[in-house]
Amino acid sequence: MSAPRVLVVEHEKGTGPAQFGELLTAQGLDLHLCRPWDGDPVPKEPDGYDGLLVLGGSMGPYDVDRAPWLPTVCHLLRAVVARDLPTLGICLGMELLTVACGGKVRQAEHPEVGLCELAPLLPASRDELFAPLAQLDTPPCAVQWHWEETSVPPEGAVPLLTSARCAHQAYRIGTSVWGVQFHPEVLAGDIATWGTSDVGPLEALGLDPAAVVGHVAREERQLRTLWGGLAGRWAAVVTARRPAPPRD
């Protein structure tokens, strides 16, 4: 039997799947990278795939002039929700999931950049991906890098995580579609280039890019363990829910 196939949508150079890509591949998933910023067409349907991973980017979910493929990604997200296909939307990916399914995204009143604490909500304790986080003795931390946020989640979305500055850090639609506002896939080396390109916006928030990257670097071992576990659990969902092969 062939490996489960996962479509990975990368919206911008330098925003790839990072440690998630390595971990998912190690778990036996076959990743197919789609780079619409480099001319790759985005499929409207997930035919032939067992999972979908939609990554982040510096554009917002409504920036169709800058990223004309975003409406097609929204169409794809509606298709996977209809099929309850294992899906994970990260940062912009979550924002697109929100918009695609009838929710609303707004400019964040308090943008989050760098390491931030997350607070599991009660439904997280019964969730396949996030139950281990609800059992931790201390609040989990994750890398944040967003100026937009979900203000109204899609109807029926189950809230899973929140934070002091952002009410909707993670939710689930159906049994297999998740959106997260934070970046579980990145480590210090991945965000170093983001700090270089976002010097102005970071300084406007009173942040020093080098200090932000340094803070993440000091917590890298914990981040690898915490969010590497999430990657492993998502890989298990993709593998377990792939359709059975046809009988001869």
GIFENVEN-V644032 format. One record per residue. N is the residue number from 1. RES is the residue in three letters. SS is DSSP state (@ for helix, = for strand, . for the rest). PSI is psi in whole degrees, -180 to 180 (NA if undefined). Layout:
n->N res->RES ss->SS psi->PSI
n->N res->RES ss->SS psi->PSI
This chain:
n->1 res->MET ss->. psi->133
n->2 res->SER ss->. psi->164
n->3 res->ALA ss->. psi->148
n->4 res->PRO ss->. psi->135
n->5 res->ARG ss->= psi->130
n->6 res->VAL ss->= psi->128
n->7 res->LEU ss->= psi->129
n->8 res->VAL ss->= psi->116
n->9 res->VAL ss->= psi->116
n->10 res->GLU ss->. psi->121
n->11 res->HIS ss->. psi->-15
n->12 res->GLU ss->. psi->146
n->13 res->LYS ss->. psi->134
n->14 res->GLY ss->. psi->6
n->15 res->THR ss->. psi->46
n->16 res->GLY ss->. psi->-174
n->17 res->PRO ss->. psi->-10
n->18 res->ALA ss->@ psi->-133
n->19 res->GLN ss->@ psi->-27
n->20 res->PHE ss->@ psi->-42
n->21 res->GLY ss->@ psi->-44
n->22 res->GLU ss->@ psi->-44
n->23 res->LEU ss->@ psi->-41
n->24 res->LEU ss->@ psi->-40
n->25 res->THR ss->@ psi->-42
n->26 res->ALA ss->@ psi->-26
n->27 res->GLN ss->. psi->3
n->28 res->GLY ss->. psi->9
n->29 res->LEU ss->. psi->148
n->30 res->ASP ss->= psi->105
n->31 res->LEU ss->= psi->132
n->32 res->HIS ss->= psi->108
n->33 res->LEU ss->= psi->126
n->34 res->CYS ss->= psi->119
n->35 res->ARG ss->. psi->84
n->36 res->PRO ss->@ psi->-26
n->37 res->TRP ss->@ psi->-21
n->38 res->ASP ss->@ psi->14
n->39 res->GLY ss->. psi->-5
n->40 res->ASP ss->. psi->135
n->41 res->PRO ss->. psi->141
n->42 res->VAL ss->. psi->124
n->43 res->PRO ss->. psi->148
n->44 res->LYS ss->. psi->-21
n->45 res->GLU ss->. psi->151
n->46 res->PRO ss->. psi->25
n->47 res->ASP ss->. psi->131
n->48 res->GLY ss->. psi->-1
n->49 res->TYR ss->. psi->148
n->50 res->ASP ss->. psi->-9
n->51 res->GLY ss->= psi->163
n->52 res->LEU ss->= psi->131
n->53 res->LEU ss->= psi->118
n->54 res->VAL ss->= psi->119
n->55 res->LEU ss->. psi->-175
n->56 res->GLY ss->. psi->-173
n->57 res->GLY ss->. psi->163
n->58 res->SER ss->. psi->-14
n->59 res->MET ss->. psi->163
n->60 res->GLY ss->. psi->170
n->61 res->PRO ss->. psi->-16
n->62 res->TYR ss->. psi->2
n->63 res->ASP ss->. psi->63
n->64 res->VAL ss->. psi->-25
n->65 res->ASP ss->. psi->-36
n->66 res->ARG ss->. psi->-35
n->67 res->ALA ss->. psi->82
n->68 res->PRO ss->. psi->-11
n->69 res->TRP ss->. psi->-7
n->70 res->LEU ss->@ psi->-41
n->71 res->PRO ss->@ psi->-34
n->72 res->THR ss->@ psi->-38
n->73 res->VAL ss->@ psi->-40
n->74 res->CYS ss->@ psi->-40
n->75 res->HIS ss->@ psi->-43
n->76 res->LEU ss->@ psi->-41
n->77 res->LEU ss->@ psi->-39
n->78 res->ARG ss->@ psi->-36
n->79 res->ALA ss->@ psi->-41
n->80 res->VAL ss->@ psi->-33
n->81 res->VAL ss->@ psi->-42
n->82 res->ALA ss->@ psi->-32
n->83 res->ARG ss->@ psi->-7
n->84 res->ASP ss->. psi->41
n->85 res->LEU ss->. psi->135
n->86 res->PRO ss->. psi->121
n->87 res->THR ss->= psi->144
n->88 res->LEU ss->= psi->119
n->89 res->GLY ss->= psi->125
n->90 res->ILE ss->= psi->125
n->91 res->CYS ss->. psi->-106
n->92 res->LEU ss->@ psi->-36
n->93 res->GLY ss->@ psi->-40
n->94 res->MET ss->@ psi->-42
n->95 res->GLU ss->@ psi->-40
n->96 res->LEU ss->@ psi->-39
n->97 res->LEU ss->@ psi->-43
n->98 res->THR ss->@ psi->-52
n->99 res->VAL ss->@ psi->-43
n->100 res->ALA ss->@ psi->-32
n->101 res->CYS ss->. psi->18
n->102 res->GLY ss->. psi->4
n->103 res->GLY ss->. psi->-171
n->104 res->LYS ss->= psi->145
n->105 res->VAL ss->= psi->141
n->106 res->ARG ss->= psi->168
n->107 res->GLN ss->= psi->134
n->108 res->ALA ss->= psi->134
n->109 res->GLU ss->= psi->-34
n->110 res->HIS ss->= psi->86
n->111 res->PRO ss->= psi->146
n->112 res->GLU ss->= psi->128
n->113 res->VAL ss->= psi->133
n->114 res->GLY ss->= psi->-163
n->115 res->LEU ss->= psi->131
n->116 res->CYS ss->= psi->147
n->117 res->GLU ss->= psi->145
n->118 res->LEU ss->. psi->151
n->119 res->ALA ss->= psi->113
n->120 res->PRO ss->= psi->139
n->121 res->LEU ss->. psi->167
n->122 res->LEU ss->@ psi->-45
n->123 res->PRO ss->@ psi->-21
n->124 res->ALA ss->@ psi->-30
n->125 res->SER ss->@ psi->-15
n->126 res->ARG ss->@ psi->14
n->127 res->ASP ss->. psi->141
n->128 res->GLU ss->. psi->-36
n->129 res->LEU ss->. psi->-38
n->130 res->PHE ss->. psi->-3
n->131 res->ALA ss->@ psi->-42
n->132 res->PRO ss->@ psi->-29
n->133 res->LEU ss->@ psi->-32
n->134 res->ALA ss->@ psi->-13
n->135 res->GLN ss->. psi->0
n->136 res->LEU ss->. psi->150
n->137 res->ASP ss->. psi->-25
n->138 res->THR ss->. psi->154
n->139 res->PRO ss->. psi->137
n->140 res->PRO ss->. psi->149
n->141 res->CYS ss->= psi->149
n->142 res->ALA ss->= psi->159
n->143 res->VAL ss->= psi->131
n->144 res->GLN ss->= psi->149
n->145 res->TRP ss->= psi->71
n->146 res->HIS ss->= psi->143
n->147 res->TRP ss->= psi->-6
n->148 res->GLU ss->= psi->166
n->149 res->GLU ss->= psi->157
n->150 res->THR ss->= psi->122
n->151 res->SER ss->= psi->-35
n->152 res->VAL ss->= psi->111
n->153 res->PRO ss->. psi->161
n->154 res->PRO ss->. psi->150
n->155 res->GLU ss->. psi->132
n->156 res->GLY ss->. psi->-5
n->157 res->ALA ss->. psi->138
n->158 res->VAL ss->= psi->116
n->159 res->PRO ss->= psi->137
n->160 res->LEU ss->= psi->-41
n->161 res->LEU ss->= psi->152
n->162 res->THR ss->= psi->178
n->163 res->SER ss->. psi->172
n->164 res->ALA ss->. psi->-32
n->165 res->ARG ss->. psi->-16
n->166 res->CYS ss->. psi->114
n->167 res->ALA ss->. psi->-36
n->168 res->HIS ss->. psi->89
n->169 res->GLN ss->. psi->-25
n->170 res->ALA ss->= psi->144
n->171 res->TYR ss->= psi->167
n->172 res->ARG ss->= psi->140
n->173 res->ILE ss->= psi->130
n->174 res->GLY ss->. psi->-141
n->175 res->THR ss->. psi->-12
n->176 res->SER ss->. psi->3
n->177 res->VAL ss->= psi->120
n->178 res->TRP ss->= psi->148
n->179 res->GLY ss->= psi->137
n->180 res->VAL ss->= psi->136
n->181 res->GLN ss->. psi->-27
n->182 res->PHE ss->. psi->-178
n->183 res->HIS ss->= psi->88
n->184 res->PRO ss->. psi->-13
n->185 res->GLU ss->. psi->-15
n->186 res->VAL ss->. psi->158
n->187 res->LEU ss->. psi->-175
n->188 res->ALA ss->@ psi->-43
n->189 res->GLY ss->@ psi->-31
n->190 res->ASP ss->@ psi->-37
n->191 res->ILE ss->@ psi->-5
n->192 res->ALA ss->@ psi->-41
n->193 res->THR ss->@ psi->-31
n->194 res->TRP ss->@ psi->-41
n->195 res->GLY ss->@ psi->-36
n->196 res->THR ss->@ psi->-41
n->197 res->SER ss->@ psi->-21
n->198 res->ASP ss->. psi->30
n->199 res->VAL ss->@ psi->-49
n->200 res->GLY ss->@ psi->-54
n->201 res->PRO ss->@ psi->-36
n->202 res->LEU ss->@ psi->-43
n->203 res->GLU ss->@ psi->-32
n->204 res->ALA ss->@ psi->-26
n->205 res->LEU ss->. psi->1
n->206 res->GLY ss->. psi->25
n->207 res->LEU ss->. psi->143
n->208 res->ASP ss->. psi->119
n->209 res->PRO ss->@ psi->-43
n->210 res->ALA ss->@ psi->-37
n->211 res->ALA ss->@ psi->-38
n->212 res->VAL ss->@ psi->-48
n->213 res->VAL ss->@ psi->-40
n->214 res->GLY ss->@ psi->-38
n->215 res->HIS ss->@ psi->-44
n->216 res->VAL ss->@ psi->-41
n->217 res->ALA ss->@ psi->-38
n->218 res->ARG ss->@ psi->-23
n->219 res->GLU ss->. psi->16
n->220 res->GLU ss->@ psi->-38
n->221 res->ARG ss->@ psi->-45
n->222 res->GLN ss->@ psi->-41
n->223 res->LEU ss->@ psi->-40
n->224 res->ARG ss->@ psi->-44
n->225 res->THR ss->@ psi->-49
n->226 res->LEU ss->@ psi->-52
n->227 res->TRP ss->@ psi->-18
n->228 res->GLY ss->@ psi->-36
n->229 res->GLY ss->@ psi->-40
n->230 res->LEU ss->@ psi->-43
n->231 res->ALA ss->@ psi->-43
n->232 res->GLY ss->@ psi->-40
n->233 res->ARG ss->@ psi->-37
n->234 res->TRP ss->@ psi->-40
n->235 res->ALA ss->@ psi->-39
n->236 res->ALA ss->@ psi->-38
n->237 res->VAL ss->@ psi->-47
n->238 res->VAL ss->@ psi->-45
n->239 res->THR ss->@ psi->-43
n->240 res->ALA ss->@ psi->-29
n->241 res->ARG ss->. psi->7
n->242 res->ARG ss->. psi->147
n->243 res->PRO ss->. psi->146
n->244 res->ALA ss->. psi->142
n->245 res->PRO ss->. psi->149
n->246 res->PRO ss->. psi->145
n->247 res->ARG ss->. psi->148
n->248 res->ASP ss->. psi->NA
